[in-house]
């Protein structure tokens, strides 16, 4: 599968690159992906609309295929939306899950199985999203995020590969990287992020939007059975 051309050179892409390069930005993995040319970016119109979902989804599939061919560490796929810029945290969270649901429904309709290394139910501590059989963790950013590390000038969704975290664990590098990110995030925000948890301790769905949620929060995402009838392994 040939990777569709990303939106390099677009003003929103350049703004996102500048945001990642800022000295205080805590995610060293994102910095590495950008510096190595391993960050693919699609610019879409509006996070509240399904208008560009049929363009985002094939690019996400192609990104997963590219990773399988070259499973190098620190690759990311980002969707930067042109707007709106006035969503509060709850509004952004709602539309983040709308876009994720739309993309996941398309994945199921095409018959792609859920990645067997992760759970498909969002309340499961081993949950991750799955596209083209590859597990993903999503990081949401927007202008009104309470955490500075999530506060970008436009709504954005960054898709990170679950397999990369496992590669880091196997290489004995995960804990050191995690500690570095937490330390940098605390330096930026003045406090640690209360939503962060290791995979398997709590559902990562609670972290996607960046909003601090309480114990009663329930993820709105509903996984679909694929058209091919792939069964959940968990």
Secondary structure, DSSP 8 states (H G I E B T S, - for coil): -------TT-HHHHHHHHHHHSTT---HHHHHHHHTT-EEEEEEEETT-STTHHHHHHHHHHHHHHHHHS--SS-EEEEEEEE-S---HHHHHHHHHHHHHHHHHHHHHTT----TTSBSSTTSTTB-EEETTEEEEEEEE-TT-SSGGG--SS-EEEEEEHHHHHHHHHTT-HHHHHHHHHHHHHHHHSS--TT---TTTS-GGGGSS-----TT----------TT------
